[in-house]
Amino acid sequence: MKKFRPINAGYIVVYVVVGFCVLESIWTLYNYFTRIGTQQNSMMEYFFIWTLFLLPLAIIYVNRYRQSVVEISPTRMRIVRPALVTPKPGEKRVSFVFRQGENDNILISRSFNLDQLEKYGYIEEFGLRPEDKSGAKEDAKLFPVHEVAFIMKDGRNCRMNAAIYKPKQLQGIFSAVREATGIEPTGKLSEVLKTA
């Protein structure tokens, strides 16, 4: 089974910020336990205590991005990605940590058998609208969005965000799909394999 994890500036920023939060929490705890008996009433110490409260939220948030993956076996493909979606009326909303106004940042996990695949390519090639409602462009610096749709023989489709993967990773992903299915990508996506 081949696994591909996104390497993207936005993901790196999330990991660095959470890493800083973890280190700051460790430093705060260390200072607290090594200064027992001394009287320290600085405003900075109260600020650093807040990092202990932020740490669980930061870990929950980074876990969402850490789970992003594309897995391909000879018979199956699994795609896990975060996406900003608008919940349906009456649908239960996600935790406040993942709400962004009227939209929810959810983790979408879908898998399908490769023998059910009929075609795949960028969503605009098939006249589909983006599943991700963030409005991000494919050339955005931190969290770009450019969805690829995998269309099944029964009409269902499964999406991945190609913009968060490096060109070499995209070559690996779509080469593996082509090898497993014998199906060439549609439209502009075929250019990814031409550079391989």
C-alpha positions in Angstrom: 0.0 0.0 0.0 1.3 3.4 -0.9 0.7 6.4 1.4 1.0 10.0 0.5 0.8 12.8 3.2 0.4 16.4 2.2 3.5 18.6 2.4 2.2 22.2 2.2 3.0 25.6 3.7 -0.3 25.7 5.6 0.2 22.3 7.2 3.7 23.2 8.1 2.5 26.4 9.8 -0.1 24.5 11.8 2.5 22.0 12.9 5.0 24.7 13.9 2.4 26.7 15.9 1.2 23.6 17.7 4.9 22.6 18.3 5.5 26.0 19.8 2.4 25.7 22.0 3.7 22.3 23.3 7.1 23.6 24.0 5.7 26.7 25.8 3.5 24.5 27.9 6.4 22.3 28.9 8.5 25.5 29.7 5.6 26.9 31.8 5.3 23.6 33.8 9.0 23.4 34.3 9.1 27.0 35.6 6.1 26.4 37.9 7.7 23.4 39.5 11.2 24.8 39.8 10.2 28.1 41.3 8.1 26.8 44.2 8.7 28.9 47.3 9.7 32.1 45.3 7.2 34.8 44.9 6.7 35.6 41.2 3.8 37.8 40.2 4.6 38.9 36.8 2.0 39.4 34.1 4.0 37.2 31.7 3.6 34.2 34.0 -0.2 34.5 33.9 0.0 34.8 30.1 2.1 31.6 29.9 -0.4 29.7 32.1 -3.0 30.3 29.3 -0.8 28.2 27.0 -1.7 25.2 29.2 -5.4 25.8 28.5 -4.7 26.3 24.8 -2.6 23.1 24.5 -5.5 20.6 24.3 -7.3 22.7 21.7 -4.1 23.0 19.6 -3.6 19.2 19.8 -7.2 18.5 18.7 -6.8 21.0 15.8 -3.5 19.6 14.6 -4.8 16.0 14.8 -7.3 16.9 12.1 -4.5 17.9 9.7 -2.3 15.0 10.7 -4.8 12.5 9.6 -4.8 13.8 6.0 -3.6 11.0 3.6 -4.1 9.3 0.3 -3.7 5.5 0.5 -3.6 3.4 -2.6 -3.5 -0.4 -2.8 -3.8 -2.5 -6.0 -7.6 -2.8 -5.4 -8.6 0.1 -3.2 -8.1 3.9 -2.6 -8.7 5.8 0.6 -8.7 9.6 0.8 -8.8 11.5 4.1 -8.8 15.3 4.0 -10.1 18.3 6.0 -12.6 20.5 4.1 -14.7 23.5 4.9 -18.4 22.6 4.3 -21.7 24.2 4.9 -23.9 21.9 7.1 -27.4 21.1 5.9 -30.3 22.7 7.8 -30.9 20.8 11.0 -27.7 18.9 10.8 -25.5 18.7 13.9 -22.6 21.1 13.9 -19.0 20.2 14.8 -17.2 21.4 17.9 -16.7 25.1 18.3 -13.0 24.5 17.6 -13.8 23.7 14.0 -16.5 26.2 13.2 -15.8 29.1 10.9 -18.9 31.2 10.7 -21.7 29.3 9.0 -19.2 26.6 7.8 -17.7 23.6 9.5 -14.1 22.3 9.1 -14.7 18.6 8.9 -12.6 15.6 8.2 -13.8 13.7 5.1 -12.8 10.1 4.9 -13.8 8.2 1.8 -12.6 5.0 0.1 -13.6 3.1 -3.0 -12.7 0.0 -4.9 -10.5 0.9 -7.9 -12.5 -1.5 -10.2 -15.5 0.8 -9.8 -13.5 3.9 -11.1 -14.7 5.2 -14.5 -12.7 8.4 -14.8 -10.9 11.0 -12.8 -9.7 14.6 -13.3 -10.0 18.1 -12.0 -13.6 19.0 -11.0 -14.0 21.7 -13.6 -13.4 19.1 -16.4 -16.7 17.4 -15.2 -18.7 20.6 -14.5 -18.7 19.9 -10.7 -18.6 22.6 -8.0 -16.0 22.4 -5.2 -17.0 20.4 -2.2 -14.7 22.7 -0.1 -16.5 26.0 0.6 -13.5 27.9 1.8 -13.2 29.8 -1.5 -9.4 29.2 -1.5 -7.7 29.3 -4.9 -5.3 26.7 -6.2 -2.4 29.1 -6.0 -3.1 30.3 -2.3 0.0 30.3 -0.2 -1.1 28.4 2.9 -4.3 26.4 2.2 -4.8 26.1 -1.5 -7.8 24.1 -2.9 -8.0 22.4 -6.3 -10.1 19.3 -6.2 -9.8 16.1 -8.2 -12.9 14.0 -8.6 -12.8 10.3 -9.0 -16.1 9.4 -10.7 -17.4 5.9 -10.2 -19.4 3.7 -12.7 -22.6 4.3 -10.6 -22.2 8.1 -10.8 -20.8 8.6 -7.2 -17.7 10.7 -6.9 -14.9 10.9 -4.3 -12.7 14.0 -4.1 -9.2 14.8 -3.1 -7.5 18.2 -2.8 -4.6 18.0 -5.2 -3.3 21.5 -4.4 -1.9 20.4 -1.0 0.5 17.8 -2.5 3.8 18.4 -4.2 4.2 17.6 -7.9 6.2 14.5 -7.2 3.5 13.2 -4.9 0.8 13.9 -7.5 2.8 11.9 -10.0 3.1 9.0 -7.5 -0.6 9.1 -6.7 -1.9 9.3 -10.3 0.7 6.8 -11.6 -0.5 4.3 -9.0 -4.1 4.8 -9.9 -3.2 4.4 -13.6 -1.2 1.3 -13.0 -4.0 -0.3 -10.9 -6.9 0.6 -13.2 -5.4 1.3 -16.7 -7.4 4.5 -16.8 -5.7 7.7 -17.9 -6.6 11.0 -16.1 -8.9 13.4 -17.9 -8.0 16.8 -19.2 -5.3 18.9 -17.5 -4.6 16.3 -14.9 -2.9 14.2 -17.5 -0.2 16.8 -17.7 0.9 15.7 -14.2 1.8 12.3 -15.6 3.6 13.7 -18.7 6.2 15.3 -16.5 6.9 12.0 -14.7 
